[in-house]
Amino acid sequence: MTESDAFATFRPLLFTIAYEILGCAAEADDVLQDSYLRWRDATEVTHPRAYPVQIVTRQAINHLRTLRRRREDYVGTRLPEPIRTAPDAAQDVMPAESVSMAMLLVLETLGPTERAVFVLSEVFGHSHRDIAQMIGRSDTAVRQIAHRARAHVASRRFQPDSDTSRAVIGRFLLAAGIGDVGALMAVLAPDVLQISDGGGRVSAARRPIIGAEPVARFMIGLTHNSMAGSTVEFAGFNAQPTVIVRSKAGDLDTVLVVELTDDVITGLYGGRVVAPADIDPAELADYDLVGFGSGIYNMAFHPELRRFIAALPTGRQGKAFVFRTSGFPEPPFRRYVTSLTRDLETKDFDVVDAFDCRGFDTWLPLRLVGGIRKGHPDADDIAAVRAFAENLQARTTSAP
């Protein structure tokens, strides 16, 4: 078994720990990449499972402290990043209650160390002695931290969603669509909480909305104004029922996680997708590595991506990589990866690598046969992406 295979064995566990401490899937992946390098370079590992858990925990705590300083200037209310989970929470590797949006919001109110201790103790069942070794504290200190965190969370405890969630959400969407305030209030708890997160860039309510009537009127306003003509579909994120909203053009607009208690909605957590046009190019300079890519449209990258790169200022930008998803390999007569790489280099990016992933392709001529590469990206594609990311992280981290 290779080092990568050994680490991959514990990856679901390690990702869950990092995600519950950080509340962000992308940041959790960053922690795992950095932890893998530390684990790989370790001279002697006595406990193959405990050691990576210790590394990930410490890295996540340090990362969360940095993130909290960065989030002080965040505009509006910040929500944990939702992650897609299996429709049946019992099939998912993550504990359903612990990754629900309501629980993550409670964990957001804990300090970094308290959050890590609570996750390791209450979710994964580690002893206080084991946790003390993981975070470098005494047994007594960990016991006190765990007690405070447990009491804090218990005072804000929630009930998991019911089996009738889909029917309740159906009534909710119907009432919002026809503008029936009374019918909408009937499926909302009196103290329902609505939180919107626009990433600090796109339009979203800057403060939480509390109460059935205010939330009902807010949702009806959204449905008949900014979301008019949108389509919705059901999904599962963070082991909770979720509504995905797409624009008229079919682009992903909003992920709305719905929290239910019995047969009423107690929480609505909406995260809006930030389009490239809403990103501040100057912020890219703060990242060590930036990925640029899209699906392939008529043998070219998406026009919005190309326009975004063209509008970037020149100057020292750091490292970048290029990725694409397509049903076909890049043709020798249309080197669009080379072209995009050249465009990035003119903006002073150091392009270190490129990645190609097979995907379901519905290019116009292929629609006649229903498209090609159905079922892609599949598990093998995802594994290839992960291997690319680990290799890329190793090379860019070790480079001078």
Stockholm file with secondary structure:
# STOCKHOLM 1.0

chainA/1-400         MTESDAFATFRPLLFTIAYEILGCAAEADDVLQDSYLRWRDATEVTHPRAYPVQIVTRQAINHLRTLRRRREDYVGTRLPEPIRTAPDAAQDVMPAESVSMAMLLVLETLGPTERAVFVLSEVFGHSHRDIAQMIGRSDTAVRQIAHRARAHVASRRFQPDSDTSRAVIGRFLLAAGIGDVGALMAVLAPDVLQISDGGGRVSAARRPIIGAEPVARFMIGLTHNSMAGSTVEFAGFNAQPTVIVRSKAGDLDTVLVVELTDDVITGLYGGRVVAPADIDPAELADYDLVGFGSGIYNMAFHPELRRFIAALPTGRQGKAFVFRTSGFPEPPFRRYVTSLTRDLETKDFDVVDAFDCRGFDTWLPLRLVGGIRKGHPDADDIAAVRAFAENLQARTTSAP
#=GR chainA/1-400 SS CCHHHHHHHTHHHHHHHHHHHHSCHHHHHHHHHHHHHHHHTCSCCSCTTHHHHHHHHHHHHHHHHHHHHHGGGCCSCCCCCCCBCCSSGGGSSSCTTTTSHHHHHHHTTSCHHHHHHHIIIIITCCCHHHHHHHHTCCHHHHHHHHHHHHHHHHTTCCCCCCTTHHHHHHHHHHHHHHTCHHHHHHTEEEEEEEEEECTTTSCCCSSCEESHHHHHHHHHHHHHTTTTTCEEEEEEETTEEEEEEECTTSCEEEEEEEEEETTEEEEEEEEECCCGGGSCGGGGGGCSEEEEEEEBSSSSBCHHHHHHHHTSCCSCCEEEEEEEEESSCCCTTCCHHHHHHHHHHHTTEEEEEEEEEECCBCCGGGGGGTCBSTTCSCHHHHHHHHHHHHHHHHHHHHCC
#=GC SS_cons         CCHHHHHHHTHHHHHHHHHHHHSCHHHHHHHHHHHHHHHHTCSCCSCTTHHHHHHHHHHHHHHHHHHHHHGGGCCSCCCCCCCBCCSSGGGSSSCTTTTSHHHHHHHTTSCHHHHHHHIIIIITCCCHHHHHHHHTCCHHHHHHHHHHHHHHHHTTCCCCCCTTHHHHHHHHHHHHHHTCHHHHHHTEEEEEEEEEECTTTSCCCSSCEESHHHHHHHHHHHHHTTTTTCEEEEEEETTEEEEEEECTTSCEEEEEEEEEETTEEEEEEEEECCCGGGSCGGGGGGCSEEEEEEEBSSSSBCHHHHHHHHTSCCSCCEEEEEEEEESSCCCTTCCHHHHHHHHHHHTTEEEEEEEEEECCBCCGGGGGGTCBSTTCSCHHHHHHHHHHHHHHHHHHHHCC
//
